Amino acid sequence: MSTPQLVVHRDKELMAQAAAARLITKIVDAQASRGEASVVLTGGRNGNGLLAALAAAPARDAIDWGRLDLWWGDERFLPEGDPERNVTQAREALLDQVPVDPKRVHAMPASDGPWGTDVDGAAEAYAAELAAAADPENHGPVPTFDVLMLGVGPDTHVASLFPELPAVRETERTVVGVHGAPKPPPTRVSLTLPAIRSAREVWLLAAGEDKAEAVAIALSGAGEIQAPAAGAQGRQRTLWLLDSTAASQLPRSLYPPASA
């Protein structure tokens, strides 16, 4: 796993714009080298802020949207179209404005889908979809994502992996149903840490004073059971994209510039 790198921006708007530009470059480079790209999206205010910035970026047209697979790190187990679902928010922020291939937009199941209220069955179905998309060279049950993005919660949770709860302890499955999440809604679907760590690059997004303590804890050597963000690492790169307030409790020694 890779050593975390940090990039600290002046404010959340600049962070979103810079992250969007960075993501465009990664997608274009992957498509140039392999013909396609695979990205895992995150919800929340920082994830949606990045998507909105990407939608507003003129350089977005450099992406071949028909050769891009989009996945999600987690989802609220709510009916299709619910405004609280990450995919609904992603469509509003970006996806309805670009020519994505609907077959390559891999939304997590909804609570009114084929599995009804069986969140564990829905999680198994998403795991099967990931496995079907994995090539032999991926050497595992999920594709090797080019970039996997995660928002960091004030309690250090990422995706829907909350401190001390069973999902963060999972070591075998790639997707799990989450019961009793400490923030609403309590029922969710989430990638696990093994699935997250299959990505070439993992980007953790945090902006705002309410994230400062979580960022400091996760980067101070905390264990992943107590601080799930600490366990989110990419194979080639782990990048923390922060604004100045989210980074305010970190020692300046942790601020080396990340390589491009």
C-alpha positions as CSV (number, residue, x, y, z in Angstrom):
1,M,0.0,0.0,0.0
2,S,1.1,3.6,-0.7
3,T,2.2,6.2,1.8
4,P,-0.4,9.0,2.1
5,Q,0.4,12.3,0.3
6,L,-1.3,15.6,1.1
7,V,-2.4,18.5,-1.0
8,V,-3.9,21.4,1.0
9,H,-5.9,24.1,-0.8
10,R,-7.0,27.5,0.5
11,D,-10.7,26.8,0.5
12,K,-13.3,24.1,-0.4
13,E,-14.1,25.8,-3.8
14,L,-10.5,25.7,-4.9
15,M,-10.1,22.2,-3.6
16,A,-13.1,21.1,-5.7
17,Q,-11.8,22.8,-8.8
18,A,-8.3,21.4,-8.5
19,A,-9.6,17.9,-7.7
20,A,-11.8,18.0,-10.8
21,A,-8.9,19.1,-13.0
22,R,-6.8,16.3,-11.5
23,L,-9.5,13.7,-12.1
24,I,-9.9,14.8,-15.7
25,T,-6.2,14.3,-16.3
26,K,-6.3,10.8,-14.7
27,I,-9.2,9.7,-16.8
28,V,-7.8,11.0,-20.0
29,D,-4.4,9.4,-19.3
30,A,-6.1,6.1,-18.5
31,Q,-8.1,6.2,-21.7
32,A,-5.1,7.1,-23.7
33,S,-3.1,4.1,-22.3
34,R,-5.8,1.4,-22.1
35,G,-8.8,2.7,-24.1
36,E,-11.0,3.1,-21.0
37,A,-11.1,4.2,-17.4
38,S,-12.8,3.2,-14.2
39,V,-13.7,5.6,-11.4
40,V,-15.5,5.2,-8.0
41,L,-17.5,8.2,-7.0
42,T,-18.4,9.4,-3.6
43,G,-21.3,11.4,-2.3
44,G,-21.5,14.1,0.4
45,R,-20.8,17.7,0.1
46,N,-17.2,17.3,-1.0
47,G,-17.9,14.6,-3.5
48,N,-20.8,16.4,-5.0
49,G,-18.8,19.7,-5.0
50,L,-16.1,17.9,-7.1
51,L,-18.7,16.6,-9.5
52,A,-20.2,20.1,-9.9
53,A,-16.8,21.6,-10.5
54,L,-16.1,18.9,-13.1
55,A,-19.4,19.7,-14.9
56,A,-18.4,23.4,-15.0
57,A,-14.8,22.7,-16.3
58,P,-14.3,23.2,-20.1
59,A,-11.7,20.5,-20.0
60,R,-14.4,17.9,-19.2
61,D,-14.8,17.5,-23.0
62,A,-11.4,15.9,-23.1
63,I,-13.0,12.8,-21.5
64,D,-14.5,10.1,-23.7
65,W,-17.5,9.7,-21.6
66,G,-18.6,6.6,-23.5
67,R,-15.5,4.7,-22.4
68,L,-15.7,5.5,-18.7
69,D,-17.1,3.1,-16.0
70,L,-18.5,4.7,-12.9
71,W,-19.0,2.9,-9.7
72,W,-19.9,4.0,-6.1
73,G,-18.2,3.5,-2.8
74,D,-21.4,3.4,-0.9
75,E,-25.1,4.1,-1.2
76,R,-28.0,4.9,1.1
77,F,-30.4,2.0,0.8
78,L,-33.4,4.1,-0.3
79,P,-35.9,4.0,-3.2
80,E,-34.7,4.7,-6.7
81,G,-34.7,8.5,-7.3
82,D,-34.7,9.4,-3.6
83,P,-32.9,12.8,-3.3
84,E,-30.7,11.4,-0.6
85,R,-29.2,8.7,-2.8
86,N,-25.6,9.4,-3.9
87,V,-26.5,8.4,-7.5
88,T,-29.4,10.8,-7.6
89,Q,-27.1,13.6,-6.4
90,A,-24.4,12.6,-8.9
91,R,-26.9,12.7,-11.8
92,E,-28.0,16.2,-10.8
93,A,-24.4,17.5,-10.3
94,L,-22.8,16.0,-13.4
95,L,-24.1,12.8,-15.1
96,D,-27.2,14.3,-16.7
97,Q,-25.0,16.9,-18.3
98,V,-22.4,14.6,-20.0
99,P,-22.8,11.8,-22.6
100,V,-22.2,8.8,-20.3
101,D,-23.1,5.3,-21.4
102,P,-26.0,4.3,-19.1
103,K,-24.7,0.7,-19.2
104,R,-21.4,1.9,-17.7
105,V,-23.0,3.8,-14.8
106,H,-23.0,1.1,-12.1
107,A,-25.4,2.4,-9.4
108,M,-25.8,0.4,-6.3
109,P,-29.2,-1.2,-5.8
110,A,-32.2,0.7,-4.4
111,S,-34.5,-0.5,-1.7
112,D,-37.4,-0.8,-4.2
113,G,-35.3,-2.8,-6.7
114,P,-35.3,-6.6,-7.3
115,W,-34.0,-7.4,-3.8
116,G,-36.6,-5.3,-2.1
117,T,-35.6,-4.5,1.5
118,D,-32.9,-7.2,1.5
119,V,-29.9,-5.0,1.8
120,D,-27.5,-8.0,2.2
121,G,-28.9,-9.5,-1.1
122,A,-28.4,-6.1,-2.7
123,A,-24.8,-6.0,-1.5
124,E,-24.2,-9.5,-2.9
125,A,-25.6,-8.5,-6.3
126,Y,-23.3,-5.5,-6.5
127,A,-20.3,-7.7,-5.5
128,A,-21.3,-10.0,-8.4
129,E,-21.5,-7.0,-10.8
130,L,-18.0,-5.9,-9.7
131,A,-16.6,-9.5,-10.1
132,A,-18.1,-9.7,-13.6
133,A,-16.3,-6.5,-14.6
134,A,-12.9,-7.7,-13.3
135,D,-10.4,-8.9,-15.9
136,P,-8.0,-11.7,-15.2
137,E,-5.1,-9.2,-14.9
138,N,-7.0,-7.5,-12.0
139,H,-6.1,-10.6,-9.9
140,G,-9.2,-10.2,-7.7
141,P,-13.0,-10.0,-7.5
142,V,-13.2,-6.3,-8.4
143,P,-11.8,-4.2,-11.3
144,T,-8.6,-2.3,-10.6
145,F,-10.2,1.2,-10.4
146,D,-8.1,4.1,-11.7
147,V,-9.3,6.4,-9.0
148,L,-11.5,5.7,-6.0
149,M,-12.8,8.8,-4.2
150,L,-13.9,8.9,-0.6
151,G,-15.3,11.6,1.6
152,V,-14.0,11.6,5.2
153,G,-16.7,11.9,7.9
154,P,-16.2,13.9,11.1
155,D,-16.0,10.5,12.9
156,T,-13.3,9.3,10.4
157,H,-15.8,7.1,8.5
158,V,-15.3,6.5,4.7
159,A,-17.9,5.1,2.4
160,S,-20.3,3.6,4.9
161,L,-17.6,2.0,7.0
162,F,-18.0,3.4,10.5
163,P,-15.6,3.1,13.4
164,E,-15.9,-0.2,15.3
165,L,-18.9,-1.5,13.3
166,P,-18.9,-4.9,11.6
167,A,-18.5,-3.6,8.1
168,V,-15.1,-2.0,8.7
169,R,-13.8,-5.4,10.1
170,E,-14.8,-7.3,6.9
171,T,-11.7,-8.9,5.3
172,E,-13.3,-11.3,2.7
173,R,-16.3,-9.7,1.0
174,T,-16.0,-6.8,-1.3
175,V,-19.5,-5.3,-0.7
176,V,-21.6,-5.5,2.5
177,G,-25.0,-4.4,3.7
178,V,-24.7,-2.0,6.6
179,H,-27.2,-2.2,9.4
180,G,-27.5,0.4,12.2
181,A,-25.3,3.1,10.7
182,P,-24.9,5.9,13.3
183,K,-26.1,8.6,10.8
184,P,-29.3,8.4,8.8
185,P,-30.4,6.4,7.0
186,P,-29.2,3.4,9.1
187,T,-29.3,0.9,6.2
188,R,-26.7,1.2,3.5
189,V,-24.6,-0.7,1.0
190,S,-20.8,-0.2,1.1
191,L,-17.6,-1.3,-0.5
192,T,-15.2,-2.9,2.1
193,L,-11.6,-2.0,2.8
194,P,-10.3,-4.9,0.7
195,A,-12.3,-3.6,-2.3
196,I,-11.2,0.0,-1.7
197,R,-7.5,-1.1,-1.5
198,S,-7.8,-2.7,-5.0
199,A,-7.8,0.8,-6.6
200,R,-4.7,2.2,-8.2
201,E,-5.3,5.5,-6.5
202,V,-7.5,6.4,-3.5
203,W,-8.3,10.0,-3.0
204,L,-9.7,11.2,0.4
205,L,-11.6,14.5,0.3
206,A,-12.1,16.6,3.4
207,A,-13.1,20.3,3.7
208,G,-14.3,22.2,6.7
209,E,-13.5,22.7,10.3
210,D,-15.7,19.8,11.3
211,K,-13.4,17.4,9.5
212,A,-10.1,18.7,11.1
213,E,-10.1,16.3,14.0
214,A,-10.9,13.3,11.8
215,V,-8.1,14.1,9.4
216,A,-5.6,14.5,12.2
217,I,-6.7,11.2,13.8
218,A,-6.6,9.2,10.6
219,L,-3.1,10.6,9.7
220,S,-1.6,10.1,13.1
221,G,-1.2,6.4,12.9
222,A,-4.7,5.4,14.2
223,G,-5.9,1.9,13.4
224,E,-8.5,1.3,10.7
225,I,-11.1,-0.2,13.1
226,Q,-11.1,2.9,15.2
227,A,-10.5,5.3,12.2
228,P,-11.6,3.7,8.9
229,A,-10.1,6.5,6.9
230,A,-6.7,5.3,8.0
231,G,-7.2,2.0,6.2
232,A,-8.2,3.6,2.9
233,Q,-5.1,3.2,0.8
234,G,-4.4,2.8,-2.9
235,R,-2.0,0.4,-4.5
236,Q,0.0,3.1,-6.2
237,R,-1.1,6.3,-4.5
238,T,-3.1,7.5,-1.5
239,L,-3.9,11.2,-1.9
240,W,-5.6,13.4,0.8
241,L,-7.2,16.5,-0.8
242,L,-7.9,19.0,1.9
243,D,-8.8,22.6,2.4
244,S,-6.9,24.7,5.0
245,T,-9.5,24.3,7.7
246,A,-9.7,20.5,7.4
247,A,-5.9,20.5,7.6
248,S,-5.7,22.9,10.6
249,Q,-4.9,20.3,13.2
250,L,-2.1,18.6,11.2
251,P,1.5,19.4,11.9
252,R,3.1,21.4,9.1
253,S,5.6,18.6,8.7
254,L,2.9,16.5,7.0
255,Y,2.5,19.1,4.2
256,P,5.0,18.0,1.6
257,P,3.8,18.7,-1.9
258,A,2.4,15.6,-3.6
259,S,4.0,14.7,-6.9
260,A,1.9,15.3,-10.0
